[in-house]
Amino acid sequence: MSKIQKDKLVEGIMEDTLIYIKLFNRELLHLGDRKFLKTFFWLILIEKYDNPSLSGIGKKFRISKSQITSRMDELVNEGLIERVHDENDRRIIRVILTSKGQDFIENNSKYFNEHLKELLSSLSLSEVEELNKSIMTIKNVVLRIQGALNE
């Protein structure tokens, strides 16, 4: 496997790790500025789930409507997202990234990616593959558990 393949694995780990940062927020606060991590998480979430509805975010991540509204207000005020009505059902409000939000993700993804590469640099390719496989297993189990809880 080449360096390009290893870099792609590391990039995948980084994306999935952002989800875990949110899930284990309290335990991981020592990683950096809490507001920055929350902003980065929300923007990645919006990008990953292709402009989700506010209610969809709440259901998927078990977040109250007031928490979502409050955070989305902050992101709108910072110029990182916009609220738009769904084209098919105007009762549904979706959130979309602005160009400033997309730039925020791009710039900070590079930062996180470089630091994660540095952190994992002592691992062999097979160890990075094993880590990636383990994270995928964890992700799939968490998603199954979440699906069962949502039924």
C-alpha positions in Angstrom: 0.0 0.0 0.0 1.3 3.4 -0.9 1.7 6.7 1.0 -1.3 8.0 -0.8 -3.4 5.1 0.5 -2.1 5.6 4.0 -2.9 9.3 3.9 -6.5 8.5 2.8 -6.8 6.1 5.7 -5.6 8.8 8.1 -8.0 11.3 6.5 -10.9 8.9 7.1 -9.8 8.4 10.7 -9.7 12.2 11.2 -13.3 12.6 9.9 -14.6 9.8 12.1 -12.7 11.1 15.0 -14.5 14.4 14.9 -17.7 12.5 15.5 -16.1 10.8 18.5 -14.9 14.2 19.8 -18.5 15.3 20.0 -19.7 12.1 21.6 -17.0 12.2 24.3 -16.8 16.0 24.5 -16.5 16.2 28.3 -13.6 13.7 28.4 -11.7 15.4 25.5 -12.0 19.1 26.5 -8.2 19.1 27.1 -7.6 18.8 23.4 -8.2 22.4 22.7 -10.6 25.3 22.8 -14.1 24.1 23.4 -15.8 26.6 21.1 -13.5 25.9 18.3 -14.0 22.1 18.6 -17.8 22.6 18.7 -17.7 24.9 15.7 -15.6 22.4 13.7 -17.8 19.5 14.7 -21.0 21.3 13.6 -19.6 22.3 10.3 -18.3 18.8 9.6 -21.6 17.4 10.6 -23.5 19.8 8.2 -21.1 19.0 5.4 -21.2 15.2 6.0 -25.0 15.0 6.2 -25.5 17.2 3.1 -27.3 20.2 4.5 -29.4 18.4 7.1 -32.7 19.7 8.6 -32.6 21.0 12.1 -35.0 18.4 13.3 -32.9 15.7 11.6 -29.8 16.7 13.5 -31.7 16.6 16.7 -33.1 13.1 16.2 -29.8 11.7 14.9 -27.7 13.0 17.7 -30.3 13.3 20.4 -29.8 17.0 20.8 -32.7 19.2 22.1 -34.2 21.7 19.7 -33.2 24.6 22.0 -29.5 23.5 21.9 -29.6 23.2 18.1 -31.3 26.5 17.7 -28.8 28.3 20.0 -25.8 26.8 18.2 -27.1 27.4 14.8 -27.8 31.1 15.7 -24.1 31.4 16.7 -23.0 29.8 13.4 -25.3 32.1 11.4 -24.0 35.2 13.3 -20.4 34.1 12.5 -21.3 33.8 8.8 -20.5 30.1 8.7 -23.9 28.7 7.8 -27.3 29.8 6.5 -30.8 28.6 7.2 -32.8 27.8 4.1 -36.3 26.4 3.6 -36.4 23.0 2.0 -37.3 23.2 -1.7 -40.0 20.5 -1.4 -41.5 21.3 2.0 -41.1 24.9 3.3 -41.9 23.8 6.8 -38.5 22.1 6.9 -35.5 24.3 7.7 -32.1 23.1 6.4 -28.7 24.4 7.2 -26.1 25.0 4.6 -22.4 26.0 4.7 -21.5 29.4 3.5 -18.2 29.9 1.6 -16.7 31.1 4.9 -17.9 27.8 6.6 -16.4 25.8 3.8 -13.1 27.7 4.1 -13.2 27.0 7.9 -13.5 23.3 7.3 -10.9 23.2 4.6 -8.3 25.2 6.6 -8.8 23.4 9.8 -9.1 19.9 8.3 -5.6 20.4 6.9 -4.4 21.4 10.4 -6.0 18.4 12.1 -4.9 16.1 9.3 -1.3 17.1 9.6 -1.3 16.7 13.4 -3.0 13.3 13.1 -0.4 12.2 10.5 2.3 13.4 12.9 0.7 11.5 15.8 0.4 8.3 13.8 3.8 8.6 12.0 5.4 6.1 14.4 2.8 3.4 13.2 3.4 1.1 10.3 1.0 1.0 7.5 -0.5 -2.3 8.8 -1.0 -0.6 12.2 -2.8 2.3 10.6 -5.0 -0.1 8.7 -5.7 -2.0 11.9 -6.6 1.3 13.7 -8.9 2.2 10.8 -10.6 -1.2 10.8 -11.1 -0.9 14.6 -12.6 2.6 14.3 -14.9 1.4 11.5 -16.0 -1.5 13.8 -16.7 1.0 16.6 -18.5 3.3 14.3 -20.7 0.5 12.9 -21.5 -0.7 16.5 -22.4 2.8 17.6 -24.6 3.4 14.6 -26.4 0.0 15.2 -26.9 1.0 18.9 -28.2 4.4 17.8 -30.5 2.8 15.3 -32.0 0.5 17.9 -32.5 3.5 20.3 -34.3 5.5 17.6 -36.8 2.7 16.9 
